[in-house]
């Protein structure tokens, strides 16, 4: 966690946008609360906020990492809505990385699961 914090602080020290610093502070606070004993929904929300922070700055590799963690927690808890959103956001991230085959795979999973509702 500390290496992650140091990395983000160094990265964003050159960025002057206040909203990014606000987002990071909120993200750091949530990162410290991740615990396997938590309610799964709480961890899912934390992973989602971290992934969204990375996605909003265009760091799609890190966003994918946290969307995958969110997806794993969602699947373990059998939360279909959360799984659905993970597929959608993963598809978007891979699309922005020009990894179209992987993006298509997640879009198809999203559409298949969405049909069941």
N, C-alpha and C positions, 0 to 999 in steps of 0.2 A: 504494500500500500504506500509506503513512504517513497519508493522509487517512482511510483505512478504520480504521486503528488509533486515531487520535485520536477519530473518531466513536464507536467502540465504547467507548473509555475514558470519554468524556463521558457516554454513554448509561448505562453501568453504574456510574458513580461514585455514583449515587443509589440503586442497588439493593444491599441488604445480604446477599444470599444468597451464601455462600461458594462453593457448587458452580458458580454461574455464572461467577465469577472464575476458578475452576480450568479450566472449559471454555474460557473465552476465552484463557487463557494457552496452553493446548494448541493452540487454533485458530491463534493468532498464530504459534506455532512452525511449524505446518504450512503456513501461508500463505507464509512465507518460503522454504519448500522447493519451491514450485511452479516447475517448469522444463520447457520443452518438450523438453529432452533426457532427462528422466526416463523411466523405465519408465512406460508409460501407466497401468498398474495403480496405481502410486504416486500419480500425479496424480488418478486417479479416487477413490482413498481420501481424499486431501486435500480435494477438492471436496465429497465426501460429508460429511466431518466438519464442514466450514464450513456446509454447507446444514443439517445436523442442528442445529448450534448456533443458527442463525437460526430454524429451525422450532420448536425447544424454547422459544424466548422469544416466539413468535407473530409474528415478522417474516417473513411469508410471501413478500413481494416479493423480499427478499434470498435467502430459501431457494430460491425458484424460479430465481433467477439462477444459483445455484451448482448446483442439480440439473440445469439446462440445460447448464452446462459439463461436469458429470459425464456427462450423456447423450451429448454430442458426443464426448467422449473414449472413452466406451464403444462408441459406434457406429464410430468410427475403428478401434478395436482389435477390433471384432467380438466383444465379450464379452456374450453373450446374457443371462446372469444379471444383470449390472450394468444392462443396458438395461431388463430387466424391473423391477428395483427402482426405477429412475429413473421409469418410467411410473407405478408405484404411488405413489411419494412426490409426484410432480408432481400426480397426481390428488387426493391428500389436501390438498395446499396450495391448489389451486384450489377444492376443496370448502369449505375453511375461509374462503376469500375470497368465498364465495357466487357463484362463477363456474361454475355448474353445467354449462353446455354444454362448456366447456373441460375440466372435471373428467371429464365423461362420455367425452370423446374419449380422454383418457389412461387411464381405466379400461378402455375397449374395446381400446386398444392392448395394455394389460397382459394382459387376458384372451385376446386373440388370440395373443399371443406365448407365453403360458403353456400354451395348448393344444398347441403344437408340441413340448412337452417330454414 
